[in-house]
Structures are given as structure tokens and as C-alpha cells.
Amino acid sequence: MTPPTPYPIGTPGLAWGAAERAAWLARQQRRRSYAVDVLSVIERLGAGFDLVEYGRLDYSPDLYPLLALRSRDWNAALPTVLVTGGVHGYETSGVQGALRFAEQQAARYAGRINLLIAPCVSPWAYERIHRWNPQAVDPNRSFRHPSPAPEAAALIGLVAPLVDACVLHIDLHETTDSDETEFRPALAARDGEPFAAGEIPDGFYTVGDSANPQLPFQQALIAAVAAITHIAPADANGEIIGSPMVAPGVILYAFKALGLCAGMTNARYTTTTEVYPDSARATPEQCIAAQVAAVGAAIDFALAFRRCKSLKEPSC
């Protein structure tokens, strides 16, 4: 996983300007189809959900409708759960995990929660298997007002009426070898900073909010996924991707300060999942199954807490 030195676009030490961004964009090629892989599945799932078009991305010559799945018979008295995937379009199991959960597991929560699923937040990046949008902007650092990423701005608009109603937001991601070979070197080049190589964790982990860690919740997800695939250990420094491991398989980020998708609501329970699809110990199918298991475990934990509070148990 030796990164290119220097990155093939830009001048070391100088942030990119318009010419460098245009050169980067010219290198990007469509490698799969959002319409085939995502929209066709969403439309089929429309038999059991309300389909919501919450925006369109006009990246000429391409036009991408942004679709979400919404519970039928929405009931304001029920807890609201937000599931997002594909904020980074290259992270395939996040997209496919959100769709599979909708297809195979969502029905068992009917009448108990309101469910809103945005399975592919960044379709242009999904097609090009990339982290950024065409402006070389990372949508997952763009959940702020005003947002520099149309993908993030559209989702913010969709979720705005539910910011305080959400009890849970789970955002599905991957950490891949390409983070070290392409995306982090590109980020350093874009910003005119030196690239320092890191270590890709081998296994599943979660990222909690440093302002609201909810470690028992995070650990419930880890326990559920451990039955499907392995959990990432800490490195020699006791860290995962440069952050201290605060519980097995759990690290913390400042969600709102960093503009992360998982910080866009005021939900009690928030998390970002991370699987490692390049592991010799995991298959793409296991990665998707891990995402589905994490969503189910997250909802189950949130509902159990809600029941506990309603019974006024002192242990809640």
C-alpha cells in the first residue's frame, strides 16, 4: 500500500487551485451504475415504503435523483430512526447494507418506529468509486450551514424537520486500503500538506460522538457484528486510525465540529460504522451482513432503552 510520491496532481506544499481540481476531475471515470445498482432496488422497495425524492444533483452531463425510503403510516408518536449510506460513494457495503436492511429487516420494526433510509447520499461518487464529489469536496466533512457539498445540503434539507425527533442515526461506512493509496494522499495534495502514512485497521469498528459517546450502545453494535466478522484491534499505540480506542472496536470523533453526517441530528444514539472490505478475513457479503446487523442492533438498543424509560426502571 505504498502511496504515490508525490501525488500526480499539484505542487507539493501548495493547495490546489481551479486548474488542479479540473485535472483531478478529468481523471475520474464512471465504473458502475447508480441507476442499476441503487435506483432500481429503491423503486422495487417502493411497494413497502413511501419513496421521497429529496433533491437532484446536476453534474452535467449527469443528473442524479436523490431518493430516500420512508415508513408508510408515519406516526409522530413513534421514535424516528435515520439510516444513511454512501455518504462516501466508494464505500459499497454502506449502500448495499442500507438497501438490504430495508429489504430484509425493516418490516419487523413496522409499527414500532418511523424509519427514514437514505441509502446512497453521493451517487456521482458511487459511480466513480470515489470519496469526493466533482468539486473535490468530501461530503462527510460538509454537514454544516451553509454546506459546500450539494449532497450534504440535500440530505440536511430532508432531515431538517426531524432533527429533534430522531432517537437514532446510524451512518454506514467502510475503511479501505484505497484510503492510504489514493484518498489520503489526494487530500494532502489538495490541501498543500505533507502526507503521513497511516495504518488501515483490519476489521469492523464504530465511531461514536466524543460529545455523546454512548459506549454501551456502541458496544451492543460491536457484539452483534462480532458474530458475523472480526472486530478491529487497536494498533501498537492503542489507537484505531489515529484515535484512542475507548472500548473494544470503538473510537470517538467530534461529529458536529467536523461536519460529519452522523452529527446532523440531535439523536440520543449516533454512530458511524466502519468495515474493512479488503481484509483477507472478510468477504463483501460479510461486510454487507455486518452493516445490516449493526443497524438492527442499533434499533434494538434504542427501543430497549425507550421501554426501560417508560417503565421508569432505575437502571436506565
Phi and psi in degrees as GROMACS dihedral restraints (atoms count N, CA, C in turn):
[ dihedral_restraints ]
;  ai    aj    ak    al  type     phi  dphi    fc
    3     4     5     6     1   -79.6    20    10
    4     5     6     7     1   119.8    20    10
    6     7     8     9     1   -74.9    20    10
    7     8     9    10     1   156.0    20    10
    9    10    11    12     1   -64.4    20    10
   10    11    12    13     1   141.3    20    10
   12    13    14    15     1  -134.4    20    10
   13    14    15    16     1   115.8    20    10
   15    16    17    18     1   -78.7    20    10
   16    17    18    19     1   172.3    20    10
   18    19    20    21     1   -59.2    20    10
   19    20    21    22     1   140.4    20    10
   21    22    23    24     1   -69.1    20    10
   22    23    24    25     1    -3.6    20    10
   24    25    26    27     1  -121.5    20    10
   25    26    27    28     1   135.1    20    10
   27    28    29    30     1    92.8    20    10
   28    29    30    31     1   177.0    20    10
   30    31    32    33     1  -112.4    20    10
   31    32    33    34     1   125.4    20    10
   33    34    35    36     1   -51.3    20    10
   34    35    36    37     1   132.1    20    10
   36    37    38    39     1    90.6    20    10
   37    38    39    40     1    -8.4    20    10
   39    40    41    42     1  -117.6    20    10
   40    41    42    43     1   128.3    20    10
   42    43    44    45     1   -64.8    20    10
   43    44    45    46     1   150.5    20    10
   45    46    47    48     1   -65.4    20    10
   46    47    48    49     1   145.7    20    10
   48    49    50    51     1  -109.5    20    10
   49    50    51    52     1  -164.8    20    10
   51    52    53    54     1   -60.9    20    10
   52    53    54    55     1   -39.0    20    10
   54    55    56    57     1   -65.4    20    10
   55    56    57    58     1   -41.9    20    10
   57    58    59    60     1   -68.9    20    10
   58    59    60    61     1   -40.0    20    10
   60    61    62    63     1   -63.8    20    10
   61    62    63    64     1   -39.0    20    10
   63    64    65    66     1   -65.8    20    10
   64    65    66    67     1   -38.7    20    10
   66    67    68    69     1   -65.0    20    10
   67    68    69    70     1   -41.0    20    10
   69    70    71    72     1   -62.6    20    10
   70    71    72    73     1   -46.3    20    10
   72    73    74    75     1   -60.9    20    10
   73    74    75    76     1   -37.8    20    10
   75    76    77    78     1   -64.2    20    10
   76    77    78    79     1   -21.3    20    10
   78    79    80    81     1   -81.9    20    10
   79    80    81    82     1   -13.2    20    10
   81    82    83    84     1   -84.8    20    10
   82    83    84    85     1   132.9    20    10
   84    85    86    87     1  -128.6    20    10
   85    86    87    88     1   143.5    20    10
   87    88    89    90     1   -67.9    20    10
   88    89    90    91     1   130.8    20    10
   90    91    92    93     1  -124.4    20    10
   91    92    93    94     1    -9.0    20    10
   93    94    95    96     1  -159.8    20    10
   94    95    96    97     1   175.3    20    10
   96    97    98    99     1  -114.7    20    10
   97    98    99   100     1   119.5    20    10
   99   100   101   102     1   -63.3    20    10
  100   101   102   103     1   -40.3    20    10
  102   103   104   105     1   -62.1    20    10
  103   104   105   106     1   -43.7    20    10
  105   106   107   108     1   -75.2    20    10
  106   107   108   109     1   -47.4    20    10
  108   109   110   111     1   -79.5    20    10
  109   110   111   112     1   -29.9    20    10
  111   112   113   114     1  -119.0    20    10
  112   113   114   115     1   -57.4    20    10
  114   115   116   117     1   -61.3    20    10
  115   116   117   118     1   -39.3    20    10
  117   118   119   120     1   -63.9    20    10
  118   119   120   121     1   -36.5    20    10
  120   121   122   123     1   -71.4    20    10
  121   122   123   124     1   -43.7    20    10
  123   124   125   126     1   -58.3    20    10
  124   125   126   127     1   -44.7    20    10
  126   127   128   129     1   -63.7    20    10
  127   128   129   130     1   -38.1    20    10
  129   130   131   132     1   -66.2    20    10
  130   131   132   133     1   -38.7    20    10
  132   133   134   135     1   -71.5    20    10
  133   134   135   136     1   -11.7    20    10
  135   136   137   138     1   -60.5    20    10
  136   137   138   139     1   -14.3    20    10
  138   139   140   141     1   -66.3    20    10
  139   140   141   142     1   -24.3    20    10
  141   142   143   144     1  -116.6    20    10
  142   143   144   145     1    -1.6    20    10
  144   145   146   147     1  -133.5    20    10
  145   146   147   148     1   162.3    20    10
  147   148   149   150     1   -83.6    20    10
  148   149   150   151     1   132.3    20    10
  150   151   152   153     1   -93.0    20    10
  151   152   153   154     1   130.7    20    10
  153   154   155   156     1  -119.8    20    10
  154   155   156   157     1   118.7    20    10
  156   157   158   159     1   -90.1    20    10
  157   158   159   160     1   111.8    20    10
  159   160   161   162     1  -104.6    20    10
  160   161   162   163     1     8.1    20    10
  162   163   164   165     1   165.7    20    10
  163   164   165   166     1   172.6    20    10
  165   166   167   168     1  -137.9    20    10
  166   167   168   169     1   134.7    20    10
  168   169   170   171     1   -98.9    20    10
  169   170   171   172     1   117.6    20    10
  171   172   173   174     1   -99.3    20    10
  172   173   174   175     1    89.4    20    10
  174   175   176   177     1  -109.5    20    10
  175   176   177   178     1    77.0    20    10
  177   178   179   180     1   -49.1    20    10
  178   179   180   181     1   132.3    20    10
  180   181   182   183     1   -88.4    20    10
  181   182   183   184     1     9.4    20    10
  183   184   185   186     1   -97.4    20    10
  184   185   186   187     1   140.5    20    10
  186   187   188   189     1  -126.5    20    10
  187   188   189   190     1   124.1    20    10
  189   190   191   192     1  -117.6    20    10
  190   191   192   193     1   112.3    20    10
  192   193   194   195     1   -72.9    20    10
  193   194   195   196     1   137.4    20    10
  195   196   197   198     1  -101.1    20    10
  196   197   198   199     1   117.0    20    10
  198   199   200   201     1  -119.0    20    10
  199   200   201   202     1   142.4    20    10
  201   202   203   204     1  -127.1    20    10
  202   203   204   205     1   156.2    20    10
  204   205   206   207     1  -103.9    20    10
  205   206   207   208     1   130.3    20    10
  207   208   209   210     1  -127.2    20    10
  208   209   210   211     1   137.7    20    10
  210   211   212   213     1   -55.1    20    10
  211   212   213   214     1   137.5    20    10
  213   214   215   216     1   -72.9    20    10
  214   215   216   217     1   157.0    20    10
  216   217   218   219     1    55.5    20    10
  217   218   219   220     1    47.1    20    10
  219   220   221   222     1   -55.4    20    10
  220   221   222   223     1   131.8    20    10
  222   223   224   225     1  -127.6    20    10
  223   224   225   226     1   112.5    20    10
  225   226   227   228     1   -61.3    20    10
  226   227   228   229     1   -16.7    20    10
  228   229   230   231     1   -79.9    20    10
  229   230   231   232     1   -12.2    20    10
  231   232   233   234     1   -94.4    20    10
  232   233   234   235     1   155.3    20    10
  234   235   236   237     1   -68.3    20    10
  235   236   237   238     1   146.3    20    10
  237   238   239   240     1  -105.8    20    10
  238   239   240   241     1   133.5    20    10
  240   241   242   243     1  -120.3    20    10
  241   242   243   244     1   130.9    20    10
  243   244   245   246     1  -112.3    20    10
  244   245   246   247     1   127.4    20    10
  246   247   248   249     1  -121.0    20    10
  247   248   249   250     1   126.6    20    10
  249   250   251   252     1  -126.9    20    10
  250   251   252   253     1   147.3    20    10
  252   253   254   255     1  -144.8    20    10
  253   254   255   256     1   163.0    20    10
  255   256   257   258     1    67.4    20    10
  256   257   258   259     1    21.4    20    10
  258   259   260   261     1   -59.8    20    10
  259   260   261   262     1   -41.4    20    10
  261   262   263   264     1   -98.3    20    10
  262   263   264   265     1   111.8    20    10
  264   265   266   267     1   -62.8    20    10
  265   266   267   268     1   -24.9    20    10
  267   268   269   270     1   -77.3    20    10
  268   269   270   271     1    -9.9    20    10
  270   271   272   273     1   -88.9    20    10
  271   272   273   274     1    85.1    20    10
  273   274   275   276     1   -62.0    20    10
  274   275   276   277     1   -43.6    20    10
  276   277   278   279     1   -67.4    20    10
  277   278   279   280     1   -21.7    20    10
  279   280   281   282     1   -64.9    20    10
  280   281   282   283     1   -44.2    20    10
  282   283   284   285     1   -66.9    20    10
  283   284   285   286     1   -52.7    20    10
  285   286   287   288     1   -68.9    20    10
  286   287   288   289     1   -31.4    20    10
  288   289   290   291     1   -66.8    20    10
  289   290   291   292     1   -41.4    20    10
  291   292   293   294     1   -63.3    20    10
  292   293   294   295     1   -42.8    20    10
  294   295   296   297     1   -66.2    20    10
  295   296   297   298     1   -42.2    20    10
  297   298   299   300     1   -68.0    20    10
  298   299   300   301     1   -37.9    20    10
  300   301   302   303     1   -59.5    20    10
  301   302   303   304     1   -45.0    20    10
  303   304   305   306     1   -59.1    20    10
  304   305   306   307     1   -39.5    20    10
  306   307   308   309     1   -77.0    20    10
  307   308   309   310     1   -39.4    20    10
  309   310   311   312     1  -108.8    20    10
  310   311   312   313     1   -23.4    20    10
  312   313   314   315     1  -121.7    20    10
  313   314   315   316     1   -23.7    20    10
  315   316   317   318     1   -60.3    20    10
  316   317   318   319     1   -34.2    20    10
  318   319   320   321     1   -61.1    20    10
  319   320   321   322     1   -28.0    20    10
  321   322   323   324     1   -73.8    20    10
  322   323   324   325     1    -9.8    20    10
  324   325   326   327     1  -103.6    20    10
  325   326   327   328     1     5.1    20    10
  327   328   329   330     1   -59.8    20    10
  328   329   330   331     1   134.1    20    10
  330   331   332   333     1    82.1    20    10
  331   332   333   334     1    -4.1    20    10
  333   334   335   336     1  -113.5    20    10
  334   335   336   337     1   -25.7    20    10
  336   337   338   339     1  -142.5    20    10
  337   338   339   340     1   159.0    20    10
  339   340   341   342     1   -93.3    20    10
  340   341   342   343     1   129.5    20    10
  342   343   344   345     1  -119.2    20    10
  343   344   345   346     1   128.4    20    10
  345   346   347   348     1  -125.5    20    10
  346   347   348   349     1   121.3    20    10
  348   349   350   351     1  -122.9    20    10
  349   350   351   352     1   120.4    20    10
  351   352   353   354     1  -110.2    20    10
  352   353   354   355     1    95.5    20    10
  354   355   356   357     1   -79.1    20    10
  355   356   357   358     1   -22.4    20    10
  357   358   359   360     1  -143.9    20    10
  358   359   360   361     1    88.1    20    10
  360   361   362   363     1   -69.8    20    10
  361   362   363   364     1   -29.8    20    10
  363   364   365   366     1  -123.8    20    10
  364   365   366   367     1    78.3    20    10
  366   367   368   369     1   -68.3    20    10
  367   368   369   370     1   -34.5    20    10
  369   370   371   372     1   -60.5    20    10
  370   371   372   373     1   -45.4    20    10
  372   373   374   375     1   -69.2    20    10
  373   374   375   376     1   -33.2    20    10
  375   376   377   378     1   -58.4    20    10
  376   377   378   379     1   -46.3    20    10
  378   379   380   381     1   -66.7    20    10
  379   380   381   382     1   -30.7    20    10
  381   382   383   384     1  -100.0    20    10
  382   383   384   385     1     3.0    20    10
  384   385   386   387     1    51.9    20    10
  385   386   387   388     1    56.5    20    10
  387   388   389   390     1  -131.6    20    10
  388   389   390   391     1   167.8    20    10
  390   391   392   393     1   -91.9    20    10
  391   392   393   394     1   -32.9    20    10
  393   394   395   396     1   -99.2    20    10
  394   395   396   397     1   171.1    20    10
  396   397   398   399     1   -93.7    20    10
  397   398   399   400     1  -178.1    20    10
  399   400   401   402     1   -62.8    20    10
  400   401   402   403     1   -18.5    20    10
  402   403   404   405     1   -88.8    20    10
  403   404   405   406     1    10.7    20    10
  405   406   407   408     1    60.5    20    10
  406   407   408   409     1    37.3    20    10
  408   409   410   411     1  -108.9    20    10
  409   410   411   412     1   135.5    20    10
  411   412   413   414     1   -85.3    20    10
  412   413   414   415     1   111.8    20    10
  414   415   416   417     1   -58.6    20    10
  415   416   417   418     1   -29.6    20    10
  417   418   419   420     1   -84.9    20    10
  418   419   420   421     1    15.6    20    10
  420   421   422   423     1  -124.3    20    10
  421   422   423   424     1    19.9    20    10
  423   424   425   426     1  -124.4    20    10
  424   425   426   427     1    13.5    20    10
  426   427   428   429     1   -88.2    20    10
  427   428   429   430     1    74.1    20    10
  429   430   431   432     1  -151.0    20    10
  430   431   432   433     1   171.8    20    10
  432   433   434   435     1  -114.4    20    10
  433   434   435   436     1   124.3    20    10
  435   436   437   438     1   -77.2    20    10
  436   437   438   439     1   153.8    20    10
  438   439   440   441     1   -89.4    20    10
  439   440   441   442     1   137.3    20    10
  441   442   443   444     1   -81.1    20    10
  442   443   444   445     1    -4.8    20    10
  444   445   446   447     1  -117.5    20    10
  445   446   447   448     1   120.4    20    10
  447   448   449   450     1   -57.6    20    10
  448   449   450   451     1   -32.4    20    10
  450   451   452   453     1   -61.3    20    10
  451   452   453   454     1   -46.5    20    10
  453   454   455   456     1   -68.5    20    10
  454   455   456   457     1   -41.5    20    10
  456   457   458   459     1   -60.8    20    10
  457   458   459   460     1   -40.5    20    10
  459   460   461   462     1   -64.6    20    10
  460   461   462   463     1   -43.6    20    10
  462   463   464   465     1   -67.7    20    10
  463   464   465   466     1   -38.6    20    10
  465   466   467   468     1   -57.3    20    10
  466   467   468   469     1   -42.7    20    10
  468   469   470   471     1   -63.8    20    10
  469   470   471   472     1   -40.2    20    10
  471   472   473   474     1   -62.9    20    10
  472   473   474   475     1   -43.2    20    10
  474   475   476   477     1   -87.5    20    10
  475   476   477   478     1   -14.3    20    10
  477   478   479   480     1   -48.3    20    10
  478   479   480   481     1   -44.3    20    10
  480   481   482   483     1   -69.1    20    10
  481   482   483   484     1   -10.9    20    10
  483   484   485   486     1  -112.4    20    10
  484   485   486   487     1     7.5    20    10
  486   487   488   489     1   -55.0    20    10
  487   488   489   490     1   -41.7    20    10
  489   490   491   492     1   -93.2    20    10
  490   491   492   493     1   -15.3    20    10
  492   493   494   495     1   -83.0    20    10
  493   494   495   496     1   -25.2    20    10
  495   496   497   498     1   -66.8    20    10
  496   497   498   499     1   132.5    20    10
  498   499   500   501     1   -98.9    20    10
  499   500   501   502     1   -18.6    20    10
  501   502   503   504     1  -148.6    20    10
  502   503   504   505     1   135.0    20    10
  504   505   506   507     1  -133.9    20    10
  505   506   507   508     1   119.6    20    10
  507   508   509   510     1  -117.9    20    10
  508   509   510   511     1   124.9    20    10
  510   511   512   513     1  -113.8    20    10
  511   512   513   514     1   121.8    20    10
  513   514   515   516     1   -97.5    20    10
  514   515   516   517     1   122.5    20    10
  516   517   518   519     1  -134.6    20    10
  517   518   519   520     1   174.9    20    10
  519   520   521   522     1  -134.2    20    10
  520   521   522   523     1   153.8    20    10
  522   523   524   525     1  -114.9    20    10
  523   524   525   526     1   123.8    20    10
  525   526   527   528     1  -122.3    20    10
  526   527   528   529     1   164.7    20    10
  528   529   530   531     1   -59.5    20    10
  529   530   531   532     1   -31.4    20    10
  531   532   533   534     1   -66.6    20    10
  532   533   534   535     1   -16.0    20    10
  534   535   536   537     1   -59.1    20    10
  535   536   537   538     1   -38.6    20    10
  537   538   539   540     1   -87.0    20    10
  538   539   540   541     1   -32.7    20    10
  540   541   542   543     1   -87.4    20    10
  541   542   543   544     1   -22.9    20    10
  543   544   545   546     1  -131.8    20    10
  544   545   546   547     1   -56.8    20    10
  546   547   548   549     1   -72.5    20    10
  547   548   549   550     1   -44.4    20    10
  549   550   551   552     1   -70.1    20    10
  550   551   552   553     1   -39.6    20    10
  552   553   554   555     1   -60.8    20    10
  553   554   555   556     1   -39.3    20    10
  555   556   557   558     1   -64.8    20    10
  556   557   558   559     1   -40.7    20    10
  558   559   560   561     1   -61.0    20    10
  559   560   561   562     1   -45.6    20    10
  561   562   563   564     1   -61.5    20    10
  562   563   564   565     1   -43.4    20    10
  564   565   566   567     1   -63.9    20    10
  565   566   567   568     1   -43.9    20    10
  567   568   569   570     1   -57.8    20    10
  568   569   570   571     1   -41.1    20    10
  570   571   572   573     1   -93.3    20    10
  571   572   573   574     1     2.7    20    10
  573   574   575   576     1    67.7    20    10
  574   575   576   577     1    33.3    20    10
  576   577   578   579     1  -116.1    20    10
  577   578   579   580     1   156.3    20    10
  579   580   581   582     1   -69.8    20    10
  580   581   582   583     1   146.7    20    10
  582   583   584   585     1   -93.3    20    10
  583   584   585   586     1   128.4    20    10
  585   586   587   588     1  -115.0    20    10
  586   587   588   589     1   116.8    20    10
  588   589   590   591     1   -62.0    20    10
  589   590   591   592     1   143.3    20    10
  591   592   593   594     1  -119.7    20    10
  592   593   594   595     1  -164.5    20    10
  594   595   596   597     1  -126.8    20    10
  595   596   597   598     1   126.2    20    10
  597   598   599   600     1   -81.5    20    10
  598   599   600   601     1   123.7    20    10
  600   601   602   603     1   -70.8    20    10
  601   602   603   604     1   138.0    20    10
  603   604   605   606     1   -94.5    20    10
  604   605   606   607     1    94.2    20    10
  606   607   608   609     1   138.3    20    10
  607   608   609   610     1  -179.3    20    10
  609   610   611   612     1   -81.5    20    10
  610   611   612   613     1   142.9    20    10
  612   613   614   615     1  -152.3    20    10
  613   614   615   616     1   166.3    20    10
  615   616   617   618     1  -120.8    20    10
  616   617   618   619     1   154.3    20    10
  618   619   620   621     1  -116.2    20    10
  619   620   621   622     1   116.4    20    10
  621   622   623   624     1   -95.9    20    10
  622   623   624   625     1   172.6    20    10
  624   625   626   627     1   -88.9    20    10
  625   626   627   628     1   123.0    20    10
  627   628   629   630     1   -61.3    20    10
  628   629   630   631     1   -24.7    20    10
  630   631   632   633     1   -84.0    20    10
  631   632   633   634     1   -12.0    20    10
  633   634   635   636     1  -157.7    20    10
  634   635   636   637     1    71.2    20    10
  636   637   638   639     1   -65.2    20    10
  637   638   639   640     1   -41.9    20    10
  639   640   641   642     1    50.4    20    10
  640   641   642   643     1    59.3    20    10
  642   643   644   645     1   -63.5    20    10
  643   644   645   646     1   -38.5    20    10
  645   646   647   648     1   -59.1    20    10
  646   647   648   649     1   -36.6    20    10
  648   649   650   651     1   -63.2    20    10
  649   650   651   652     1   -48.9    20    10
  651   652   653   654     1   -59.2    20    10
  652   653   654   655     1   -41.1    20    10
  654   655   656   657     1   -69.7    20    10
  655   656   657   658     1   -28.3    20    10
  657   658   659   660     1   -64.2    20    10
  658   659   660   661     1   -38.0    20    10
  660   661   662   663     1   -67.0    20    10
  661   662   663   664     1   -43.4    20    10
  663   664   665   666     1   -59.2    20    10
  664   665   666   667     1   -43.9    20    10
  666   667   668   669     1   -63.2    20    10
  667   668   669   670     1   -40.8    20    10
  669   670   671   672     1   -66.3    20    10
  670   671   672   673     1   -42.0    20    10
  672   673   674   675     1   -74.3    20    10
  673   674   675   676     1   -28.5    20    10
  675   676   677   678     1   -59.7    20    10
  676   677   678   679     1   -22.5    20    10
  678   679   680   681     1   -76.2    20    10
  679   680   681   682     1   -11.6    20    10
  681   682   683   684     1  -112.1    20    10
  682   683   684   685     1   -42.8    20    10
  684   685   686   687     1  -151.1    20    10
  685   686   687   688     1   168.9    20    10
  687   688   689   690     1   -78.0    20    10
  688   689   690   691     1   153.7    20    10
  690   691   692   693     1   -97.0    20    10
  691   692   693   694     1   139.8    20    10
  693   694   695   696     1   -67.0    20    10
  694   695   696   697     1   131.5    20    10
  696   697   698   699     1   -84.3    20    10
  697   698   699   700     1   165.0    20    10
  699   700   701   702     1   -72.0    20    10
  700   701   702   703     1   156.6    20    10
  702   703   704   705     1   -82.5    20    10
  703   704   705   706     1  -170.6    20    10
  705   706   707   708     1   -63.8    20    10
  706   707   708   709     1   -19.8    20    10
  708   709   710   711     1   -94.3    20    10
  709   710   711   712     1     6.3    20    10
  711   712   713   714     1    74.6    20    10
  712   713   714   715     1    24.5    20    10
  714   715   716   717     1  -122.8    20    10
  715   716   717   718     1   161.1    20    10
  717   718   719   720     1  -124.6    20    10
  718   719   720   721     1   124.5    20    10
  720   721   722   723     1    41.8    20    10
  721   722   723   724     1    44.6    20    10
  723   724   725   726     1    84.5    20    10
  724   725   726   727     1     4.4    20    10
  726   727   728   729     1  -118.9    20    10
  727   728   729   730     1   140.1    20    10
  729   730   731   732     1   -58.7    20    10
  730   731   732   733     1   136.7    20    10
  732   733   734   735     1   -79.9    20    10
  733   734   735   736     1   117.1    20    10
  735   736   737   738     1   -95.1    20    10
  736   737   738   739     1   -13.4    20    10
  738   739   740   741     1  -160.4    20    10
  739   740   741   742     1   162.1    20    10
  741   742   743   744     1   -53.1    20    10
  742   743   744   745     1   118.4    20    10
  744   745   746   747     1    74.7    20    10
  745   746   747   748     1    17.6    20    10
  747   748   749   750     1  -130.0    20    10
  748   749   750   751     1   130.3    20    10
  750   751   752   753     1  -127.0    20    10
  751   752   753   754     1   172.6    20    10
  753   754   755   756     1  -129.1    20    10
  754   755   756   757     1   140.3    20    10
  756   757   758   759     1  -127.1    20    10
  757   758   759   760     1   159.4    20    10
  759   760   761   762     1   -86.0    20    10
  760   761   762   763     1    91.6    20    10
  762   763   764   765     1   -55.7    20    10
  763   764   765   766     1   -55.1    20    10
  765   766   767   768     1   -70.8    20    10
  766   767   768   769     1   -41.2    20    10
  768   769   770   771     1   -63.0    20    10
  769   770   771   772     1   -33.6    20    10
  771   772   773   774     1   -87.7    20    10
  772   773   774   775     1    -4.8    20    10
  774   775   776   777     1    71.1    20    10
  775   776   777   778     1    33.1    20    10
  777   778   779   780     1   -82.9    20    10
  778   779   780   781     1   148.7    20    10
  780   781   782   783     1   -56.3    20    10
  781   782   783   784     1   -41.5    20    10
  783   784   785   786     1   -66.4    20    10
  784   785   786   787     1    -8.9    20    10
  786   787   788   789     1  -101.6    20    10
  787   788   789   790     1    12.2    20    10
  789   790   791   792     1   -81.0    20    10
  790   791   792   793     1   -11.2    20    10
  792   793   794   795     1  -116.9    20    10
  793   794   795   796     1   179.4    20    10
  795   796   797   798     1  -106.0    20    10
  796   797   798   799     1    30.6    20    10
  798   799   800   801     1   -61.9    20    10
  799   800   801   802     1   147.4    20    10
  801   802   803   804     1   -65.4    20    10
  802   803   804   805     1   -40.8    20    10
  804   805   806   807     1  -112.3    20    10
  805   806   807   808     1   120.6    20    10
  807   808   809   810     1  -138.8    20    10
  808   809   810   811     1   143.0    20    10
  810   811   812   813     1  -160.7    20    10
  811   812   813   814     1   153.1    20    10
  813   814   815   816     1  -114.3    20    10
  814   815   816   817     1   125.5    20    10
  816   817   818   819     1   -89.6    20    10
  817   818   819   820     1   151.2    20    10
  819   820   821   822     1  -139.6    20    10
  820   821   822   823     1   121.1    20    10
  822   823   824   825     1  -112.5    20    10
  823   824   825   826     1   165.6    20    10
  825   826   827   828     1  -120.2    20    10
  826   827   828   829     1    91.4    20    10
  828   829   830   831     1   -71.4    20    10
  829   830   831   832     1   -14.4    20    10
  831   832   833   834     1   -90.2    20    10
  832   833   834   835     1     2.4    20    10
  834   835   836   837     1   -67.1    20    10
  835   836   837   838     1   141.1    20    10
  837   838   839   840     1   -70.1    20    10
  838   839   840   841     1   -11.3    20    10
  840   841   842   843     1  -103.6    20    10
  841   842   843   844     1     6.9    20    10
  843   844   845   846     1  -142.0    20    10
  844   845   846   847     1   149.5    20    10
  846   847   848   849     1  -107.6    20    10
  847   848   849   850     1   162.3    20    10
  849   850   851   852     1   -54.7    20    10
  850   851   852   853     1   -37.0    20    10
  852   853   854   855     1   -64.5    20    10
  853   854   855   856     1   -41.5    20    10
  855   856   857   858     1   -63.5    20    10
  856   857   858   859     1   -36.6    20    10
  858   859   860   861     1   -64.2    20    10
  859   860   861   862     1   -43.2    20    10
  861   862   863   864     1   -65.0    20    10
  862   863   864   865     1   -45.0    20    10
  864   865   866   867     1   -62.1    20    10
  865   866   867   868     1   -35.8    20    10
  867   868   869   870     1   -63.6    20    10
  868   869   870   871     1   -41.1    20    10
  870   871   872   873     1   -63.2    20    10
  871   872   873   874     1   -43.3    20    10
  873   874   875   876     1   -62.3    20    10
  874   875   876   877     1   -44.9    20    10
  876   877   878   879     1   -62.3    20    10
  877   878   879   880     1   -38.3    20    10
  879   880   881   882     1   -65.1    20    10
  880   881   882   883     1   -41.8    20    10
  882   883   884   885     1   -62.4    20    10
  883   884   885   886     1   -46.6    20    10
  885   886   887   888     1   -61.6    20    10
  886   887   888   889     1   -43.4    20    10
  888   889   890   891     1   -65.0    20    10
  889   890   891   892     1   -38.0    20    10
  891   892   893   894     1   -63.5    20    10
  892   893   894   895     1   -45.4    20    10
  894   895   896   897     1   -65.5    20    10
  895   896   897   898     1   -43.6    20    10
  897   898   899   900     1   -60.0    20    10
  898   899   900   901     1   -41.2    20    10
  900   901   902   903     1   -65.0    20    10
  901   902   903   904     1   -45.2    20    10
  903   904   905   906     1   -63.2    20    10
  904   905   906   907     1   -39.5    20    10
  906   907   908   909     1   -69.7    20    10
  907   908   909   910     1   -37.0    20    10
  909   910   911   912     1   -64.2    20    10
  910   911   912   913     1   -40.3    20    10
  912   913   914   915     1   -64.2    20    10
  913   914   915   916     1   -41.0    20    10
  915   916   917   918     1   -62.1    20    10
  916   917   918   919     1   -42.1    20    10
  918   919   920   921     1   -64.2    20    10
  919   920   921   922     1   -42.6    20    10
  921   922   923   924     1   -59.9    20    10
  922   923   924   925     1   -44.3    20    10
  924   925   926   927     1   -65.9    20    10
  925   926   927   928     1   -37.7    20    10
  927   928   929   930     1   -66.9    20    10
  928   929   930   931     1   -28.2    20    10
  930   931   932   933     1   -88.3    20    10
  931   932   933   934     1    -2.4    20    10
  933   934   935   936     1    56.4    20    10
  934   935   936   937     1    42.3    20    10
  936   937   938   939     1   -71.6    20    10
  937   938   939   940     1   133.4    20    10
  939   940   941   942     1   -65.8    20    10
  940   941   942   943     1   -21.6    20    10
  942   943   944   945     1   -78.5    20    10
  943   944   945   946     1    -9.0    20    10
